[in-house]
Amino acid sequence: MNQEKVYDVIIVGAGIAGLSAANFLHKRGISDILILEAKSRPGGRIETLTLPGEKIELGAQWIHGEDNKLCRLVKASGHRHHTTSWEGRGDFLLPDGTKVGSEAVSEILDWLENTIGYVEEAYCIEELQSSPGQYSKSTFASMGKFLKDRFRKYLRDSAGVCTGSVEYELKMALFQWGMSFQRIDNSCNQMTDLSLFRWSEFQVNPGEHYNNFKFGGSKFVEEVLVGQLPHGVLKLNCPVGNIAWGESGKDASIVRLRNGERFHAKIVLVTCSIGVLQYNQETLFTPRLPQNLQNAINATGFGPIAKIFLTWSKPWWPSSCEGFQFLWPSQFVNCCDDTYGGKSLTDQALRQRWFKSITGFDPVLDSPCTLVAWLGGPESEFVEKGITEGEVGVECARVLKAFTRYDVPAPEKVVITKWNSDEFVRGAYCYRSTEGDKVHGDITAILSRPVMVKVEGNEKPVILLAGEALSKTHYSTIHGAYESGESQAMKIVDFLHCSKSTAKNNCAMSTANTQKMRNSNSGTLTEMMEITEIGQLATELACQFSNQVNIQS
């Protein structure tokens, strides 16, 4: 009976973090695990839709960088595509079909890239905070305000560029295109949501930036991540309603499904998205999570993105096309302004402006008859549920025809992603928000810290989180989610092996590390890496000692 069995670990969610953790545990001898997935499929925010002769990635479609565990696994398993793809390339066009010269485009986009690069330098924030006024630590400055202020100065310093002139409007439109692209890239409602001071935390992983799945992300998930797990470990269509964890002296938490079914576990690893945790944390946990953990969850940015896929029976664009990018002089979507108020726009306003937030249309790898557009902010949420697919297809065809001057027929199929309205995701991925600047301590460290209870006088971990939001330097990426799953699973291995092993010295070492992680309100990346490396060494030693004891006995 489920009520009688106590699993070593229950993992809530079969996304990349959950499956990564499950494989890590299984390979280290912890097989008494159960994965509860709310949906009818594994993969989380990786989902491939296969159409006749085409396949499209509804969710995450790239592994950003090659020097990471996930990319190495994808390559080793034969699932890495030999061809890369891209976004935001091709012709930059005006509403009357005029193609903007490459020099004009490069001037603004290169300026933007260089300015963002300045923020990523180690000395930048100290330099800004030491200057008087608007960028002191107490201002909680945003990336949007910083870029807008810098761009205004750039225009003022540009000889011969007069406010209201054609050249001025074109430069503003290119700048706004860059801001819209960044809004999508960072999954925020507007650029003023993004923390200036923590922008440099994200680190670009070396190697090719756009690595694709050869057979689709879902195929990789099913064949490699799920395929390596024992039969019966993964249960689908099992949405969790509540996790009861806080009874002092109890050795197990109770995980209740929405249908009333109950499971018991020594440790529960929760891999839901930050969006789901924000929406459900009052009811998902009994008692509620510690206040500092609640604060960290609520202060982590998690915004909306939608993709629009348009498919025709044959391409009407040339085979050499790298994409069509849209500029809207004098009528752009001002997503980098505090006065934008994107979250409070009415449906009528969104109906009139949603298509102007499309940065452009890009080709889709291995789908020669399909183009894809990305949207961010409230416009993306409106497209999901405020307008029909047919209306979206007609409007997109109209805009494409106006900008490209091609004879664009109505698409035969329109697919709009639904991540924002999906109750088991509620957005796209996380970002470092200005609200997060107000939280005392390192948010990533707080999110990564186990929730402890006292059992027979000793503290033990009962709840851990995992997912891309826990990655200090690779949040918002699937390799960040994968590595987070492994990192949190390593803490579980450490504890479970210590609780079963007679290797007291090794256990003492691991306990000290757990205590250090639990007590640390903040910590540098180097400190956290040192803790992880020591914990991994302790685990390996404990495993070796335990194996020797088992063999000898």
Rosetta blueprint (number, residue, H / E / L):
1 M L
2 N L
3 Q L
4 E L
5 K L
6 V E
7 Y E
8 D E
9 V E
10 I E
11 I E
12 V E
13 G L
14 A L
15 G L
16 I H
17 A H
18 G H
19 L H
20 S H
21 A H
22 A H
23 N H
24 F H
25 L H
26 H H
27 K H
28 R L
29 G L
30 I L
31 S L
32 D L
33 I E
34 L E
35 I E
36 L E
37 E L
38 A L
39 K L
40 S L
41 R L
42 P L
43 G L
44 G L
45 R L
46 I L
47 E L
48 T E
49 L E
50 T E
51 L E
52 P L
53 G L
54 E E
55 K E
56 I E
57 E E
58 L L
59 G L
60 A L
61 Q L
62 W L
63 I E
64 H L
65 G L
66 E L
67 D L
68 N L
69 K H
70 L H
71 C H
72 R H
73 L H
74 V H
75 K H
76 A H
77 S L
78 G L
79 H L
80 R E
81 H L
82 H L
83 T L
84 T L
85 S L
86 W L
87 E L
88 G L
89 R L
90 G L
91 D E
92 F E
93 L E
94 L L
95 P L
96 D L
97 G L
98 T L
99 K E
100 V L
101 G L
102 S H
103 E H
104 A H
105 V H
106 S H
107 E H
108 I H
109 L H
110 D H
111 W H
112 L H
113 E H
114 N H
115 T H
116 I H
117 G H
118 Y H
119 V H
120 E H
121 E L
122 A L
123 Y L
124 C H
125 I H
126 E H
127 E H
128 L H
129 Q H
130 S H
131 S L
132 P L
133 G L
134 Q L
135 Y L
136 S L
137 K H
138 S H
139 T H
140 F L
141 A L
142 S E
143 M H
144 G H
145 K H
146 F H
147 L H
148 K H
149 D H
150 R H
151 F H
152 R H
153 K H
154 Y H
155 L H
156 R H
157 D H
158 S L
159 A L
160 G L
161 V L
162 C L
163 T L
164 G L
165 S L
166 V H
167 E H
168 Y H
169 E H
170 L H
171 K H
172 M H
173 A H
174 L H
175 F H
176 Q H
177 W H
178 G H
179 M H
180 S H
181 F H
182 Q H
183 R H
184 I H
185 D H
186 N H
187 S L
188 C L
189 N L
190 Q L
191 M H
192 T H
193 D H
194 L E
195 S E
196 L L
197 F L
198 R L
199 W H
200 S H
201 E H
202 F L
203 Q L
204 V L
205 N L
206 P L
207 G L
208 E L
209 H L
210 Y L
211 N E
212 N L
213 F E
214 K L
215 F L
216 G L
217 G H
218 S H
219 K H
220 F H
221 V H
222 E H
223 E H
224 V H
225 L H
226 V H
227 G L
228 Q L
229 L L
230 P L
231 H L
232 G L
233 V L
234 L E
235 K E
236 L L
237 N L
238 C L
239 P L
240 V E
241 G E
242 N E
243 I E
244 A E
245 W L
246 G L
247 E L
248 S L
249 G L
250 K L
251 D L
252 A L
253 S E
254 I E
255 V E
256 R E
257 L E
258 R L
259 N L
260 G L
261 E L
262 R E
263 F E
264 H E
265 A E
266 K E
267 I E
268 V E
269 L E
270 V E
271 T L
272 C L
273 S L
274 I H
275 G H
276 V H
277 L H
278 Q H
279 Y H
280 N H
281 Q H
282 E H
283 T H
284 L H
285 F E
286 T E
287 P L
288 R L
289 L L
290 P L
291 Q H
292 N H
293 L H
294 Q H
295 N H
296 A H
297 I H
298 N H
299 A H
300 T L
301 G E
302 F E
303 G E
304 P L
305 I E
306 A E
307 K E
308 I E
309 F E
310 L E
311 T E
312 W L
313 S L
314 K L
315 P L
316 W L
317 W L
318 P L
319 S L
320 S L
321 C L
322 E L
323 G L
324 F E
325 Q E
326 F E
327 L L
328 W L
329 P L
330 S L
331 Q L
332 F L
333 V L
334 N L
335 C L
336 C L
337 D L
338 D H
339 T H
340 Y H
341 G L
342 G H
343 K H
344 S H
345 L L
346 T L
347 D H
348 Q H
349 A H
350 L H
351 R H
352 Q H
353 R H
354 W H
355 F H
356 K H
357 S H
358 I L
359 T L
360 G E
361 F E
362 D E
363 P E
364 V E
365 L L
366 D L
367 S E
368 P E
369 C E
370 T E
371 L E
372 V E
373 A E
374 W E
375 L E
376 G E
377 G H
378 P H
379 E H
380 S H
381 E H
382 F H
383 V H
384 E H
385 K H
386 G L
387 I L
388 T L
389 E H
390 G H
391 E H
392 V H
393 G H
394 V H
395 E H
396 C H
397 A H
398 R H
399 V H
400 L H
401 K H
402 A H
403 F H
404 T H
405 R L
406 Y L
407 D L
408 V L
409 P L
410 A L
411 P L
412 E L
413 K E
414 V E
415 V E
416 I E
417 T L
418 K L
419 W L
420 N L
421 S L
422 D L
423 E L
424 F L
425 V L
426 R L
427 G L
428 A L
429 Y E
430 C E
431 Y E
432 R L
433 S E
434 T L
435 E H
436 G H
437 D H
438 K H
439 V L
440 H L
441 G L
442 D L
443 I H
444 T H
445 A H
446 I H
447 L H
448 S H
449 R L
450 P L
451 V E
452 M E
453 V E
454 K E
455 V E
456 E L
457 G L
458 N E
459 E E
460 K E
461 P E
462 V E
463 I E
464 L E
465 L E
466 A L
467 G L
468 E H
469 A H
470 L H
471 S L
472 K L
473 T L
474 H L
475 Y L
476 S L
477 T L
478 I H
479 H H
480 G H
481 A H
482 Y H
483 E H
484 S H
485 G H
486 E H
487 S H
488 Q H
489 A H
490 M H
491 K H
492 I H
493 V H
494 D H
495 F H
496 L H
497 H H
498 C H
499 S H
500 K H
501 S L
502 T L
503 A L
504 K H
505 N H
506 N H
507 C H
508 A H
509 M H
510 S H
511 T H
512 A H
513 N H
514 T H
515 Q H
516 K H
517 M H
518 R H
519 N H
520 S L
521 N L
522 S L
523 G L
524 T L
525 L H
526 T H
527 E H
528 M H
529 M H
530 E H
531 I H
532 T H
533 E H
534 I H
535 G H
536 Q H
537 L H
538 A H
539 T H
540 E H
541 L H
542 A H
543 C H
544 Q H
545 F H
546 S H
547 N H
548 Q H
549 V H
550 N H
551 I H
552 Q H
553 S L
